């Protein structure tokens, strides 16, 4: 008889595996950690590991997603409106998450980390936009959520690379007026845009 994955024993084992991985990642680079290392540390067998995760890359993705969701306080954000304070707090959570990973994950896994961050941000932004737009699903809202997720992620990368002399909050507040009010073209810009569309 197969137990449902919501069974408390299964959840404890899954958490044990993830905790072991996190502890090992503080001592070794990701590429050096093996399934055997994890199973030995967690005192489980390989079959138990593979019951919970497809492989070590699946484990990495699940750990990063869960850590990110904790940093983002996911449940709280998805019920809030998209405003200046929400954008600042999301940006600070993303930069803190990236700083915490800098010692754990080798640069070769930046694509995985970037994808996870963008996917979670997209979900959060879409739910916030839906809330502000009377829960009317709209393709434009989905696209806006994608643009915001890539933009916030890109800004966090830029901050990490070049602007750490500014606190993350100061950095993102410089862009928030344009994000929230939209970027105005002015009348000349609108005319050029209209000509290109025609």
C-alpha positions, 0 to 999 in steps of 0.5 A, spaced: 500 500 500 502 506 497 502 512 503 500 519 500 505 524 500 502 528 505 503 523 510 507 526 516 512 521 516 513 522 509 514 529 510 519 528 515 523 524 511 523 529 505 525 534 510 530 530 513 533 529 506 533 536 504 536 538 511 541 534 510 543 537 503 543 544 506 548 542 511 552 538 506 552 544 501 555 549 506 561 544 506 561 542 499 560 545 492 553 542 489 557 538 484 561 534 489 555 532 493 553 525 491 546 521 493 550 517 497 553 523 501 545 525 502 543 518 504 549 517 509 548 523 512 540 522 513 541 515 515 536 513 509 537 508 503 537 510 496 530 507 495 527 512 500 531 518 496 529 516 490 522 515 492 522 523 494 526 526 488 528 524 481 535 525 482 540 530 485 538 536 480 531 535 482 533 535 490 536 542 488 530 545 485 526 543 490 530 546 496 531 552 492 524 553 491 522 552 498 527 556 501 525 562 496 518 561 498 520 562 505 524 568 504 518 571 499 513 569 505 509 567 499 502 566 502 503 573 505 505 576 498 500 573 494 494 576 498 497 583 497 496 589 492 502 590 488 505 597 491 511 600 493 512 597 499 510 590 496 516 591 491 521 593 496 520 587 500 520 582 494 526 585 492 530 585 498 527 578 499 530 576 492 537 579 494 537 576 501 536 569 497 541 570 492 546 572 497 545 566 502 546 562 495 553 565 493 557 560 498 552 554 496 551 554 489 557 554 484 556 559 478 554 553 473 547 553 476 545 560 476 540 558 470 536 554 475 536 559 480 534 564 475 528 560 473 526 558 479 526 565 482 522 568 475 517 562 476 515 564 483 515 571 482 511 570 476 506 567 480 506 572 486 505 578 481 500 575 477 496 573 483 497 580 486 495 583 479 489 579 479 487 582 486 487 589 483 483 587 477 477 584 480 480 577 479 479 578 472 483 573 468 487 576 463 492 575 458 495 582 459 496 581 466 500 574 465 504 578 460 505 584 465 507 578 471 512 575 466 515 582 465 515 584 472 518 577 474 524 578 469 525 585 471 525 584 478 530 578 477 534 582 472 535 588 477 537 583 483 542 581 478 545 588 477 545 590 484 549 584 486 554 585 480 555 592 481 551 596 486 552 593 492 554 600 495 547 601 495 542 598 500 537 593 496 531 598 498 535 604 496 537 601 489 529 598 487 526 605 490 530 609 484 526 605 479 519 604 483 516 610 480 517 608 473 514 601 475 508 603 478 506 609 473 508 606 467 514 609 462 511 615 459 513 617 452 511 624 451 508 626 445 513 625 441 515 618 443 507 617 442 507 619 435 513 615 433 510 609 437 504 610 433 507 611 426 511 604 427 504 601 429 501 603 423 
